[in-house]
């Protein structure tokens, strides 16, 4: 018997980085501290609030949310 293998490696985005984002990255390049492996806390809180409001739920909070740069890293974190 063979197992089905799913390929999540889609590669780099074909879309250019918006100039506004490039400027923000340049402005903050001197900040070299590591971020939490679960992602940026204010963003996780905003996502939880959005999900709770959109679906009229109350059980999502930042501890239920992870944010990352791509599918490979996120798949690693949820193992």
N, C-alpha and C positions, 0 to 999 in steps of 0.2 A: 504494500500500500504506500502511496505517496501522499505527502502533505502538500496542501496548496500554500504557496508562498506569495505574499503580497509585497509589491515593491512600493515603498513610500518615498524613495529618493527621487524627487522631482527635479532636483538641481536648482540652480540660481533662477531668480525671477527674471523674465525677459523685459520687465518694465523699468524705466529709468527712475532713479531716486528723485523725488520732487525737490526743487531748489530750496523750499522752506525747510525741509528736513535736513538737507546738506548744511544749511546755515546753522541750524540748532546743534547738529553734531560738531561743527567747527567751534561753536561757542562753548561747548561743554567737553571738548577733547582733553582738557587739563584734569578733569575729574576721573581718576583712575581706580576708584574703589570698586570692589566687586559688588554686584547686585545679588540679592537673595536668589537662590536657585529656583525658588517658586515664582519669581517674577516681581515686578514693581508693585509694592503694596497698595498705593492709591489706585492703580489701574485694576488690581484684583478686587478691591472694594467697590469700585464703580461698576465692574462687570457683574458682581453679585447683586448689587442694588438694581441694575438694569434687569437681570433675570427675574428677580423677585417682583419687580413692578410689572414687567411685561406679562408674566404668567400668573400674577396674583398669588405668589408663593411667599413664604417667610423662612424657608430652610437654607437658602444659599447664603454663605458668608465667605469672606476672603480665604478662609482655610479650605474651602471646597474648590478653589480656583487656582490653576497654574497657568502661567504665561511664559512663552518661550520663543526663541527665534525660528523654530522650524519643527517639522514633524519628527525628525529623528531624535532630537534632544527631548521632546515631549514624550515620545514613546518610551525612552529610557527612564524618565522620571516617574511614569505611572506604573512601572513594573513592580 
